């Protein structure tokens, strides 16, 4: 009996170690992802010396990325549930790394638009794959912490982008930025293939039943679930704000604050660093609430609510000196990425592994569509006499609207049982 317990303990230890190693692998991938998507915003001033790009065209470049990103978020999530995590993530990363490198060979606006679209297609599967890794390896009480670490990769990539891209711009030109970023992604693919394996630990019969039932649910049946609809809408609202802040911050600093490449390299990383801290602390805070005896539902909603309530500070950005503007951006980025990590943990909280990719893909789809639509709106407003101040007032309300939708329509955050899944299938 002691030998059996010792064996089970060693197996559990190996599983935990591999689980957190997998989290580190995925965090590196998300870091590369956000570095890649920041290449264009940070390099835009240099690109415009060779390729004329207006504010409206800049918004089209971001929208082409986000439309492809949205479509492949949903489709990619479903595909990952079919292909499995290891093979699916490899294909996704390979695609977007090549697409990122293609930007460096563009000779005009249309070629940049195509490359941006292809990059969005690849990166659309990144977070569904990441959430599958968490659902596959990490127990519920640690999932928000794990997703917080992974989501911190968004900040790390964004923090590294301004200084590293600025350095490459000053020494090698803008085309080298994209080729270097693509090469980093290809190196990660080799690392992933050599070291990642799926979790083969024994599952309970109840978990297996739930996974088998969830696998049989159609897209229509999953979309009909009220909690999924509420999460998709909340992500639609919050990412409308996030993608505006993410893609337009460097350009705002160039246009409205008179920054040059060196100033952006020196200062633009600060809000992104704050977003990484927010990712980590949001996940840790929710996990701490669980350990203190709060229900899963309360632990997630309390943390989400605290993340949403401070987002309106961004409304003041255009009214204060640039030092205070950077601070306000940092608060907003902190809260946004705390929110983002938590809301992307919820699909793994509710659904069995066989449906996690699909649900998280749909949630991400809603976010990317929101970002694409508001990106077009932002470009239109800026091109028709409105200032950045108007846009900051709008985005300051979006997280609060999303959180209200979760409170009113998402229901209780708790794992679905086989009985619940059968009921969904029978009523859809």
C-alpha positions, 0 to 999 in steps of 0.5 A: 500500500505505501508503495502504491501511494508513493507511485501515485504521488510520483505520478502526480508530481511528474504531471504537475511538473509537466503541466507547468512546463507546458504553461511555460511553453505556451507563454513563450508562444503567446509572447511571440504572438503579441510581439508579431502583432506589434511589429506593424504598429511600432514600425509604421512610421518607418514603413510610411517612408516607403509605403504611403499609409493613411489613418483609414488605411492603417485601420484597414490593416488592423481590421484585415488582421482581426477579421481573419483572427476572428474567423480562425479563432472560432474555426481554429478552436473547433479544429484543435478539438479534432486535431489535438493540442500538440499537432494543432498548435504546431500547425498554427504557429508555423502558419503565423510565423511564415505570415509575419515574415512575409510582411518584410517582402511587401512593396505596397499597401495591398501586399501588407494587407494580405500579409496582415490577413494571413497573420491573423489567420494563424494567430487566431488559434493561439488562445484556444490552443493555450486554454486547451493546454490549461484544461488538459494539464492544470487542476481547476483551483490553479487554472486562473493562475496558469492562464494569468501566466500565459496571458502575461505573455501578451504583455511580455511580447508587447513590452519587448516590441518597442525597444527591440523593434526600435533597435532593429529599425535604427540598425537594419530597417523595417523589413528586418523586423518582420523576418526576425520575428518570423524566425523566432516563431519557427524556432518555437515550433522546433522546441514544441515538437521536441518537448511537448506531450499530451496528458495521459493521466487517468481520468474519472469515468464521470470526466470521460462521460462529459468529454464524450457527450461534449464532443457530440455537441454541434456548433449550433448547440454550443452557441445556443448556451446562454453562458456562451452567448454572454461570454462572447458578448462580454469579450466583444465589448472588452476587446473593442477597447483592448485592440484599440489601445493595443494597436493605436497606442504607438500611433497616438504617441506619434500623432498626438504627443509628438513622439519619435521612434526613440521616445516610443522605444523608451516609454511605450513599453510601460503600459504593456509591462503593467498589463503583464502584472495585471495578468498575473495578479488577476489570476492569482487573486481569483485562485486565492479566493478559491483557496479561501473557500469562495465558490468558483462562481464568486471567485471569477466574478469578483475578480472580473468586476474589480478588473472592469470597474477601473477601466474608465480611467482611460477617459482622462488620457487626453486631458492630462500631461503625457507622464500622467497619460502613460500612468493612466494607460498603465492602469487600463492595461493592468485591468484589461489583461487581468480581465482577459486572463480571467474571462478566457479561463471560464470556458475551461471552468465550465466545459470538458476538454473536448469542447474547450477549444470550440468555446474559447474559440467562440469567445475569442471570435467575439472579441476579435470581431469587436476589435475589428468593428471598433477599429473601423469606427476609430479610423473613420472618426479620426478621419472626420474631425473627431479626436482621440479624446472621443475614442477614449471616452467610448472605450472607457465604458466597454468593460463595464457593459461586458461585466453587466452582461456576465452578471445578468445572462451568464448564469452560475460559473461551474462545471457542466455535468453529463446530465447538463450536456444531455439536456443541452443536446435535447433542447437545442 
